[in-house]
Amino acid sequence: MMEYRNLGNSGLKVSELSFGSWVTFVNQLNEKSAMECMAYAYDKGVNFFDNAEAYASGESEILMGKIINKLKWDRDTYIVSSKVFWGGEMPTQRGLSKKHIHDACNAALKRLQVDYLDLFFCHRPDPETPISETVYAMNDLLHQGKIMYWGTSEWSAEEIDEAFLCAKKYNLRGPSMEQPQYNILYRDRFEKEYKNIFKKYKIGSTIWSPLASGLLTGKYNDDIPLKSRFKVKGYEWLADSVDKSHYDKIK
């Protein structure tokens, strides 16, 4: 039976397992297969479905939106997220400026066919935009009812702390969650760098790549399977990013 946890110190109940669409949607799964996967996950108690503007250049959100619409789930039974940072090639389509945050949110709502996002993440920190501008932009969306909670992904502890200090100074809401990579091969940021942040601010976490892109399943022990994500066109960097010593650790 699925277990649920509060997202940090919020009242939102999130399933311990979530369903993500990075790499798989559009690149590996067509609509029929994706719908079967989402329906199965939902039937087993998964209530959190994760997406981002960058996934398949927005096509992943379009596909997920179609499926949610066809499955006709009641809106109050599931959580859907998006992330903002990589929206396009033009200067105003990237980063965490107030303009791009608002544009990205509106575009995600349209692609996912929902009236609001439960979770909206800053997909990466933006050194070219003041954190105060990002915090204000996210709070604008909160006040407009377009998002319920906002969070960060792969921000440093120092950057998260600055976001909270800004929120406190101007009576705004800080991030409710952080989404880092965390698995037995990548532990330091979550367990060491974030330790005091989690304790101080009681924020939640939603993990990406808990199986190290499949490395921990053993599927890459002998070779890279032809249909695996390490072979997906445009994702060659994913295989190159894996520390070769990790292969020996898991064998």
RAJOCOR-V510051 format. One line per field, one symbol per residue. phi: phi as a letter, one per 20 degrees, with the letter a starting at -180 (. if undefined). psi: psi as a letter, one per 30 degrees, with the letter a starting at -180 (. if undefined). A space follows every 50 residues. Layout:
phi: ???
psi: ???
This chain:
phi: .fdccfemeeefedffdddddfmffmfcdefffffffffffffeofdddd bafffllnfffffffffgffflfffedbdccbcdrddrefgedcncfgff gfffffffgffelcebdfccdefbfcfecgfffffffffgfffemecebc bcbmeffffffffffffffdldeefebcddfbafeccfffedfegfffff dlfeccedlfdllngfenfdgdaeggeeffdffndgfffffffgfffffe f
psi: kklklkjbglgkjkkfkljlgkeekeefkaeeeeeeeeeeeefgfkfjjk alffjhhffeeeeeeeeeeefhkkfgflkkllkkejfaflegglahleee eeeeeeeeeeefhlflkekjkjflljffkkeeeeeeeeeeeeffgflekl aljhlleeeeeeeeeeeeeghlkakflkjlkkaffjfeeefeefeeeeee fhllkkkkhfghhfeffffgeeljkeglfffkkfgefeeffkjffeeeef .
